[in-house]
Amino acid sequence: MVKAAHYTASVIFALIAILHLWRAIADIQASIGLWQVPIWFSWITFVVAGFLAVWLWMTAD
């Protein structure tokens, strides 16, 4: 059961990382309320979510 949860969370984090990479490369603007989310935020999120995805995948075994 824990193994399946690790794989599921890993895939979700990988999708989040891919979407943030896409946003950063395509220079897609995003806002939360009146706050414009800077592009550098997507680069940081890409690295963090990518790390979590790889880490969860490796610890699933």
C-alpha distances in whole Angstrom, upper triangle without the diagonal:
4,5,5,6,9,10,11,12,14,16,17,19,20,22,23,24,26,27,29,30,32,33,35,36,38,39,38,39,36,37,36,39,42,40,40,37,38,37,36,34,32,32,31,28,27,27,25,22,23,22,19,18,19,18,14,14,16,13,10,12
4,5,5,6,9,10,10,12,14,15,16,18,20,21,22,24,26,27,28,30,32,33,34,36,37,36,37,35,36,34,37,40,38,38,35,36,35,34,31,29,30,28,25,25,24,22,20,20,19,16,15,16,14,11,12,13,10,8,10
4,5,5,6,9,10,11,13,14,15,16,19,20,21,23,25,26,27,29,30,32,33,35,36,35,36,34,36,35,38,41,38,38,35,35,34,33,31,29,29,27,24,24,23,21,19,19,18,15,14,14,13,9,9,10,9,5,7
4,5,5,6,9,10,11,12,14,15,17,19,20,21,23,25,26,27,29,30,32,33,34,33,35,33,34,33,36,39,37,36,33,34,33,32,30,28,28,27,24,23,23,21,18,18,18,16,14,15,14,11,10,12,11,8,10
4,5,5,6,8,10,11,12,14,15,17,18,20,21,23,24,26,27,29,30,32,33,31,32,30,31,30,33,36,34,34,30,32,31,30,27,25,26,25,21,21,21,19,16,17,17,13,12,14,13,9,10,13,11,8,12
4,5,5,6,9,10,10,12,14,15,16,18,20,21,22,24,26,27,28,30,31,30,31,29,31,30,33,36,33,33,29,30,29,28,25,24,24,22,19,19,19,16,14,14,13,10,9,10,9,6,6,9,8,5,9
4,6,5,6,9,10,10,12,14,15,16,18,20,21,22,24,26,27,28,30,29,31,29,31,30,33,36,34,33,29,30,28,28,26,23,23,22,20,18,18,17,14,14,14,11,9,10,10,7,6,9,9,7,10
4,5,5,6,9,10,11,13,14,15,17,19,20,21,23,25,26,27,29,27,29,27,28,27,30,33,31,31,28,29,27,27,24,22,23,22,19,18,19,17,14,14,15,12,10,12,13,9,9,13,12,10,13
4,5,5,6,8,10,11,12,14,15,17,18,20,21,23,24,26,27,25,27,24,26,25,28,31,29,28,25,26,25,24,21,19,20,19,16,15,16,14,10,12,12,9,7,10,10,7,9,12,12,10,14
4,5,5,6,9,10,10,12,14,15,16,18,20,21,22,24,25,25,26,25,26,26,29,32,29,28,25,25,24,23,21,18,18,17,15,13,14,12,9,9,10,7,4,7,8,5,6,9,10,9,13
4,5,5,6,9,10,10,12,14,15,16,18,20,21,22,24,23,25,23,25,25,28,31,29,28,24,25,23,23,21,18,19,18,15,14,15,14,10,10,12,10,7,9,11,9,8,12,13,12,15
4,5,5,6,9,10,11,12,14,15,17,19,20,21,22,21,22,20,22,22,25,28,26,25,21,23,21,21,19,16,17,17,13,12,14,13,9,10,12,10,8,11,13,11,11,15,15,14,18
4,5,5,6,9,10,11,12,14,15,16,18,20,21,20,21,19,21,21,24,27,24,23,20,20,19,18,16,13,14,13,10,9,11,9,5,7,9,7,5,9,10,9,10,13,14,14,18
4,5,5,6,9,10,10,12,14,15,16,18,20,19,21,20,22,22,26,28,26,24,21,21,19,18,17,14,14,14,11,9,10,10,7,6,9,8,5,8,11,10,10,13,15,15,18
4,5,5,6,9,10,10,12,14,15,16,18,17,19,18,20,20,24,26,24,22,19,20,18,18,16,13,14,15,12,10,12,12,9,9,12,11,9,12,14,13,13,17,18,18,21
4,5,5,6,9,10,11,12,14,15,16,15,16,15,17,17,21,23,20,19,16,17,15,15,13,10,12,12,8,7,10,10,7,8,11,10,9,13,15,14,15,18,19,19,22
4,5,5,6,9,10,11,12,14,15,15,17,16,18,19,23,24,21,19,16,16,14,13,12,9,9,10,7,4,7,8,5,5,9,9,8,11,13,14,14,17,18,19,22
4,5,5,6,9,10,11,12,14,14,16,16,19,20,24,25,23,20,17,17,14,15,14,10,11,12,10,7,10,11,9,8,12,13,11,13,16,16,16,18,21,21,23
4,5,5,6,9,10,10,12,11,13,12,15,17,20,22,20,17,14,15,12,14,12,9,11,12,10,8,12,13,10,11,14,15,13,16,19,18,19,22,23,23,26
4,5,5,6,9,10,10,10,11,11,14,15,19,20,17,15,12,12,9,10,9,5,7,9,7,6,9,11,9,10,13,14,14,16,18,19,19,22,24,24,27
4,5,5,6,8,10,10,13,13,17,18,22,23,20,17,14,13,10,10,10,7,7,10,9,6,9,11,10,10,13,15,14,16,18,19,19,22,24,25,27
4,5,5,6,8,8,11,12,16,18,22,22,20,17,15,14,11,13,13,9,10,13,12,9,13,15,13,13,17,18,17,18,21,22,22,24,27,27,29
4,6,5,6,5,8,9,12,15,18,19,16,13,11,11,8,10,10,7,9,12,11,10,13,15,14,15,18,19,18,20,23,24,24,26,28,29,32
4,6,5,7,9,11,14,16,20,20,17,14,11,9,6,8,9,6,6,10,10,9,12,14,14,14,17,19,19,20,23,24,24,26,28,29,32
4,5,8,11,13,17,20,23,23,20,17,15,13,9,11,12,9,9,13,13,11,14,17,16,16,19,21,20,21,24,25,25,27,30,30,33
4,6,9,12,15,19,21,21,19,16,14,13,10,13,14,11,12,16,15,14,17,19,18,18,22,23,22,24,27,28,28,30,32,33,35
4,6,9,13,16,19,18,16,13,11,10,7,10,12,10,11,15,15,14,17,19,19,19,22,24,23,25,28,29,29,31,33,34,37
4,7,10,14,16,16,14,11,10,10,8,12,12,10,12,15,15,14,18,19,19,20,23,24,23,25,28,28,29,31,33,34,37
4,7,11,13,12,11,7,7,8,8,11,11,11,13,16,15,16,19,20,20,21,24,25,25,27,29,30,31,33,35,35,38
4,7,10,10,9,6,6,8,9,12,11,10,14,15,14,15,18,19,18,20,23,23,23,26,28,28,29,32,33,33,37
4,6,7,5,4,5,9,11,14,12,12,16,17,15,17,20,20,20,22,25,25,25,28,30,29,31,34,35,35,38
4,6,5,7,7,11,13,15,13,14,17,17,16,18,21,20,20,23,25,24,25,28,29,29,31,33,34,34,38
4,6,8,10,14,16,18,16,17,21,21,19,22,25,24,23,27,28,28,29,32,33,32,34,37,37,38,41
4,6,9,12,16,18,16,18,21,21,20,23,26,25,25,28,30,29,31,34,34,34,36,39,39,40,44
4,6,9,12,14,13,14,18,18,17,20,22,22,22,25,27,26,28,31,31,32,34,36,37,37,41
4,6,9,12,11,12,15,16,16,18,20,21,21,23,25,26,27,29,30,31,33,35,36,37,40
4,7,9,7,8,12,12,12,14,17,17,17,19,21,22,23,26,27,27,29,31,32,33,36
4,5,6,7,10,11,11,13,15,16,17,19,21,22,23,25,26,27,29,31,32,33,37
4,5,5,7,9,10,11,13,15,15,17,19,20,21,23,25,26,27,29,31,32,35
4,5,5,6,9,10,11,13,14,15,17,19,20,21,23,24,26,27,29,30,33
4,5,5,6,9,10,11,12,14,15,16,18,20,21,22,24,26,27,28,31
4,5,5,6,9,10,10,12,14,15,16,18,19,21,22,24,25,26,29
4,5,5,6,9,10,10,12,14,15,17,18,20,21,23,24,26,29
4,5,5,6,9,10,11,12,14,16,16,18,20,21,23,24,27
4,5,5,6,8,10,10,12,14,15,16,18,20,21,22,25
4,6,5,6,8,10,10,12,14,15,16,18,20,21,24
4,6,5,6,9,10,11,12,14,15,16,18,20,23
4,5,5,6,9,10,10,12,14,15,16,18,21
4,5,5,6,9,10,10,12,14,15,16,20
4,5,5,6,8,10,11,12,14,16,18
4,5,5,6,9,10,11,12,14,17
4,6,5,6,8,10,10,12,15
4,6,5,6,9,10,11,14
4,6,5,6,9,10,12
4,5,5,6,9,11
4,5,5,6,9
4,6,5,8
4,6,6
4,5
4
